Amino acid sequence: MNKPLAHLLLFLAVFLWGINFVSMKYLINVFPPLSMIFIRFLLAAVFLWTVLFIKRRRTAAMKRLQKSDYKSILITSSYGIVIYFYFQLFAFNYLSANMASLICALIPIFSIPAEALYYKKKSHPLTYILSAISLYGVYMVLNMSPQEALASNVIWGIALMIISILCWVLYTLTIDGLQEKYDTLSMLTYQSTVAAVLFAFSAMGDMTDSIRVLLYHDDALIIICNLLFLGIGSSALAYLFYINGMKNVGVQLSSLYMNFIPIITAITSYLLYETSMNARQLLGMLLVVSAIVLINKLDALMKRENGSFEVINE
């Protein structure tokens, strides 16, 4: 794969993930949330199993899931996908798509110190200053005084998103053993399947309402398109695009693309719903994105100094 195509795949991945927040926010208002998340991973699992089946016919050497790893797949899928999305889903009841996307962009300020503690490595001192700047940027985007934020439900949305982020950080720290044994496509397929099964139990009570919405809602076609987008677009294709692009341009450069997700979310919200941001909020978003870019740069620098390099499974 040539470099221009790899960069195009990375852009398409973050483009899909940026729209993901707008699509979820729309569906939560018109479709039972638990059914939405179940259908999302059901569609992703079906699509990924199809891709995996085709790839295995071409590459017989691909390793199949071993019984000894069933428990690990179940546990990591539970907190890395199911619990992560549960908290994110509930957070959408209190936050705009723009704010939810921006808070998700803060993952590095939680993951880098967590990695430093877990692997007993040092973080660059500037990381903590930049983390504080990024948090202040979120406060600017919030566009509320501390008293107003505490008095409203927004603070609960932020708290739920932070818990969601912590679940993802835990997932990234504990998935190494499985990543060394299985390729990324297989891992994504297995975990999407587990997520679909687990979400099915919680979605059972909403099935009647879900069917009614799909059959009789005035915007049923738009709802179906959004469900297909979340399942196949942002939960399957986006990951495959990102993984294949990352193989060709490297982890560090690929991570920079992730910082544009909040910007894509903001542009999409504006184009679809005319959700505008004032100068203070735009400046806050710029602070967050800039701080996260620098944090990722510092983290890559520290890893090089410590002789730590990330290996990507094909």
C-alpha positions as CSV (number, residue, x, y, z in Angstrom):
1,M,0.0,0.0,0.0
2,N,1.4,3.4,-0.9
3,K,1.6,6.3,1.5
4,P,-1.2,8.5,0.0
5,L,-3.7,5.6,0.3
6,A,-2.6,4.9,3.9
7,H,-3.2,8.6,4.8
8,L,-6.6,8.5,3.0
9,L,-7.6,5.4,5.1
10,L,-6.6,7.2,8.3
11,F,-8.6,10.3,7.4
12,L,-11.6,8.1,6.5
13,A,-11.3,6.4,9.9
14,V,-11.3,9.6,12.0
15,F,-14.0,11.1,9.7
16,L,-16.3,8.1,10.5
17,W,-15.4,8.3,14.2
18,G,-16.1,12.0,14.3
19,I,-19.6,11.6,12.7
20,N,-20.2,8.7,15.2
21,F,-20.9,11.1,18.1
22,V,-23.5,13.0,16.0
23,S,-25.2,9.9,14.9
24,M,-25.4,8.4,18.4
25,K,-26.8,11.7,19.8
26,Y,-29.5,11.7,17.1
27,L,-30.5,8.0,17.7
28,I,-30.7,8.4,21.4
29,N,-33.5,10.9,21.0
30,V,-35.6,8.7,18.6
31,F,-34.6,5.1,19.2
32,P,-34.3,2.9,22.4
33,P,-30.7,3.4,23.4
34,L,-30.0,-0.2,24.6
35,S,-31.4,-1.6,21.4
36,M,-29.3,0.9,19.4
37,I,-26.1,-0.3,21.0
38,F,-27.1,-4.0,20.6
39,I,-27.9,-3.6,16.9
40,R,-24.7,-1.6,16.4
41,F,-22.5,-4.5,17.6
42,L,-24.7,-7.1,16.0
43,L,-24.2,-5.5,12.6
44,A,-20.4,-5.0,13.3
45,A,-20.0,-8.7,14.3
46,V,-21.8,-9.9,11.1
47,F,-19.7,-7.7,8.9
48,L,-16.5,-8.6,10.6
49,W,-17.1,-12.3,10.6
50,T,-17.7,-12.0,6.8
51,V,-14.4,-10.2,6.3
52,L,-12.6,-12.7,8.6
53,F,-14.1,-15.7,6.8
54,I,-12.9,-14.3,3.4
55,K,-9.4,-13.5,4.8
56,R,-9.0,-16.9,6.4
57,R,-9.8,-18.6,3.1
58,R,-6.9,-16.6,1.6
59,T,-4.6,-16.9,4.6
60,A,-4.9,-20.3,6.1
61,A,-2.2,-19.5,8.7
62,M,-4.4,-17.1,10.7
63,K,-4.8,-18.3,14.3
64,R,-8.2,-19.3,15.6
65,L,-9.5,-18.4,19.1
66,Q,-8.3,-21.0,21.6
67,K,-10.5,-22.2,24.4
68,S,-8.0,-21.1,27.0
69,D,-8.6,-17.5,25.9
70,Y,-12.4,-17.5,26.0
71,K,-12.4,-16.1,29.6
72,S,-9.9,-13.3,28.7
73,I,-11.9,-12.3,25.6
74,L,-15.1,-12.2,27.7
75,I,-13.6,-10.1,30.5
76,T,-11.8,-7.6,28.3
77,S,-14.8,-7.2,26.1
78,S,-17.0,-6.6,29.1
79,Y,-15.2,-3.6,30.4
80,G,-13.4,-2.5,27.2
81,I,-16.5,-2.4,25.1
82,V,-19.7,-3.1,27.0
83,I,-19.2,-1.1,30.2
84,Y,-17.3,1.6,28.2
85,F,-20.3,2.1,25.9
86,Y,-22.9,1.8,28.7
87,F,-21.4,4.8,30.4
88,Q,-20.9,6.7,27.2
89,L,-24.5,6.0,26.2
90,F,-25.9,7.4,29.5
91,A,-23.5,10.4,29.2
92,F,-25.2,11.4,25.9
93,N,-28.4,12.1,27.9
94,Y,-26.6,15.1,29.4
95,L,-24.0,16.1,26.9
96,S,-23.9,17.4,23.3
97,A,-22.2,15.4,20.6
98,N,-19.4,18.1,20.5
99,M,-18.7,17.9,24.3
100,A,-18.8,14.0,24.3
101,S,-16.3,13.9,21.4
102,L,-14.0,16.4,23.0
103,I,-13.9,14.6,26.3
104,C,-13.1,11.3,24.5
105,A,-10.1,13.2,23.0
106,L,-8.8,13.5,26.5
107,I,-8.0,9.7,26.6
108,P,-4.2,10.4,26.4
109,I,-4.1,12.5,29.5
110,F,-5.5,9.5,31.4
111,S,-3.7,6.7,29.5
112,I,-0.2,8.1,29.5
113,P,0.1,8.5,33.3
114,A,-1.7,5.1,33.7
115,E,0.9,3.4,31.5
116,A,3.7,5.1,33.4
117,L,2.4,3.6,36.7
118,Y,1.5,0.2,35.2
119,Y,4.8,-0.3,33.4
120,K,6.8,1.7,36.0
121,K,8.1,4.2,33.5
122,K,8.4,8.0,33.7
123,S,6.2,10.5,31.9
124,H,7.5,13.8,30.6
125,P,6.9,16.5,33.2
126,L,5.3,18.7,30.6
127,T,2.6,16.1,30.1
128,Y,0.9,17.1,33.4
129,I,1.0,20.8,32.5
130,L,-0.5,20.1,29.1
131,S,-3.1,17.9,30.7
132,A,-4.2,20.8,32.9
133,I,-4.4,23.1,29.8
134,S,-6.5,20.6,27.9
135,L,-8.9,20.3,30.9
136,Y,-9.2,24.1,31.0
137,G,-10.0,23.9,27.3
138,V,-12.9,21.6,28.1
139,Y,-14.1,24.1,30.7
140,M,-14.0,26.8,28.0
141,V,-16.1,24.7,25.6
142,L,-18.5,23.9,28.4
143,N,-19.2,27.7,28.5
144,M,-20.6,27.6,32.0
145,S,-19.5,28.8,35.4
146,P,-18.5,26.1,37.9
147,Q,-21.7,26.9,39.8
148,E,-23.9,26.5,36.7
149,A,-22.2,23.2,35.7
150,L,-22.7,21.8,39.2
151,A,-26.3,23.0,39.2
152,S,-27.0,21.3,35.8
153,N,-26.9,17.7,34.7
154,V,-23.9,18.4,32.5
155,I,-21.5,17.5,35.3
156,W,-23.1,14.0,35.5
157,G,-22.5,13.6,31.8
158,I,-18.8,14.6,32.2
159,A,-18.4,12.2,35.1
160,L,-20.0,9.3,33.1
161,M,-17.7,10.0,30.1
162,I,-14.6,10.0,32.4
163,I,-15.7,6.6,33.9
164,S,-16.1,5.4,30.3
165,I,-12.6,6.7,29.4
166,L,-11.1,4.9,32.5
167,C,-12.7,1.6,31.3
168,W,-11.0,2.1,28.0
169,V,-7.6,2.9,29.6
170,L,-7.9,-0.3,31.7
171,Y,-8.7,-2.2,28.5
172,T,-5.6,-0.9,26.7
173,L,-3.4,-1.8,29.6
174,T,-4.7,-5.4,30.0
175,I,-5.1,-6.5,26.3
176,D,-1.4,-7.0,25.5
177,G,-1.4,-10.8,26.0
178,L,-4.2,-11.3,23.6
179,Q,-2.8,-8.8,21.0
180,E,0.5,-10.9,21.0
181,K,-1.5,-14.1,20.1
182,Y,-4.1,-12.9,17.6
183,D,-4.3,-10.5,14.7
184,T,-6.3,-7.3,15.1
185,L,-9.1,-8.3,12.8
186,S,-9.7,-11.5,14.7
187,M,-9.6,-9.7,18.1
188,L,-12.1,-7.1,16.8
189,T,-14.4,-9.8,15.5
190,Y,-14.4,-11.8,18.7
191,Q,-14.9,-8.9,21.0
192,S,-17.7,-7.4,18.8
193,T,-19.5,-10.8,19.0
194,V,-19.2,-10.9,22.8
195,A,-20.4,-7.3,23.0
196,A,-23.5,-8.1,20.8
197,V,-24.4,-11.1,23.0
198,L,-24.0,-9.2,26.2
199,F,-25.9,-6.2,24.9
200,A,-28.7,-8.5,23.7
201,F,-29.7,-9.3,27.3
202,S,-30.1,-5.6,28.3
203,A,-31.9,-4.8,25.0
204,M,-34.6,-7.5,25.3
205,G,-37.0,-5.2,27.1
206,D,-36.8,-2.6,24.3
207,M,-37.3,-4.9,21.3
208,T,-41.0,-4.2,20.9
209,D,-40.5,-0.4,21.0
210,S,-37.5,-0.8,18.6
211,I,-39.6,-2.7,16.0
212,R,-42.4,-0.2,16.3
213,V,-40.0,2.7,15.6
214,L,-38.4,0.9,12.6
215,L,-41.8,0.2,11.2
216,Y,-43.9,3.3,11.9
217,H,-41.6,6.3,12.7
218,D,-41.7,9.1,10.1
219,D,-37.9,9.0,9.9
220,A,-37.5,5.2,9.9
221,L,-35.2,5.2,6.9
222,I,-32.9,7.8,8.5
223,I,-32.9,5.8,11.7
224,I,-31.9,2.6,9.8
225,C,-29.2,4.4,7.9
226,N,-27.7,5.7,11.2
227,L,-27.8,2.2,12.7
228,L,-26.0,0.8,9.6
229,F,-23.5,3.6,9.9
230,L,-22.8,2.9,13.5
231,G,-22.5,-0.8,13.1
232,I,-20.7,-1.1,9.8
233,G,-19.1,2.3,9.4
234,S,-17.8,3.4,12.8
235,S,-17.6,0.0,14.6
236,A,-16.1,-2.0,11.7
237,L,-14.8,-0.2,8.7
238,A,-13.3,2.7,10.7
239,Y,-11.2,0.3,12.7
240,L,-10.1,-1.6,9.7
241,F,-9.2,1.6,7.8
242,Y,-7.2,2.9,10.8
243,I,-5.3,-0.4,11.4
244,N,-4.3,-0.7,7.7
245,G,-3.3,2.9,7.5
246,M,-1.3,2.7,10.7
247,K,0.7,-0.3,9.4
248,N,2.0,1.9,6.6
249,V,2.6,5.3,8.2
250,G,3.4,4.2,11.8
251,V,1.8,4.6,15.2
252,Q,3.0,8.1,16.0
253,L,1.8,9.8,12.9
254,S,-1.5,7.8,13.0
255,S,-2.2,9.0,16.5
256,L,-2.1,12.6,15.3
257,Y,-5.1,12.0,13.1
258,M,-7.2,11.0,16.2
259,N,-6.9,14.6,17.4
260,F,-9.1,15.8,14.6
261,I,-12.1,13.8,15.7
262,P,-13.6,16.6,17.9
263,I,-13.2,19.0,15.0
264,I,-15.0,16.7,12.6
265,T,-17.8,16.2,15.2
266,A,-18.2,20.0,15.5
267,I,-18.3,20.6,11.8
268,T,-20.8,17.7,11.3
269,S,-23.0,19.1,14.1
270,Y,-23.0,22.5,12.5
271,L,-23.7,21.3,9.0
272,L,-26.5,18.9,10.0
273,Y,-28.1,20.7,13.0
274,E,-26.6,24.2,12.8
275,T,-25.1,23.7,16.3
276,S,-22.7,26.6,16.4
277,M,-19.8,27.4,18.8
278,N,-18.8,30.9,20.0
279,A,-15.3,32.2,20.0
280,R,-14.6,31.1,23.5
281,Q,-15.7,27.5,22.7
282,L,-13.6,27.4,19.5
283,L,-10.6,28.6,21.4
284,G,-11.2,26.0,24.1
285,M,-11.4,23.2,21.4
286,L,-8.1,24.5,19.9
287,L,-6.5,24.4,23.3
288,V,-7.6,20.8,23.8
289,V,-6.6,19.5,20.4
290,S,-3.2,21.4,20.6
291,A,-2.4,20.1,24.1
292,I,-3.3,16.5,23.1
293,V,-1.1,16.7,20.0
294,L,1.8,17.8,22.2
295,I,1.1,15.2,24.8
296,N,1.2,12.4,22.1
297,K,4.5,13.9,20.8
298,L,6.1,13.9,24.3
299,D,4.9,10.4,24.9
300,A,6.5,9.2,21.7
301,L,9.7,11.0,22.7
302,M,9.8,9.3,26.1
303,K,9.1,5.9,24.5
304,R,12.0,6.4,22.1
305,E,14.3,7.3,25.0
306,N,13.2,4.3,27.0
307,G,13.6,2.0,24.0
308,S,9.9,1.1,23.9
309,F,8.4,0.5,20.5
310,E,4.9,-0.6,19.6
311,V,4.4,-3.7,17.5
312,I,1.4,-3.9,15.2
313,N,-0.1,-7.3,14.5
314,E,-1.2,-7.9,11.0
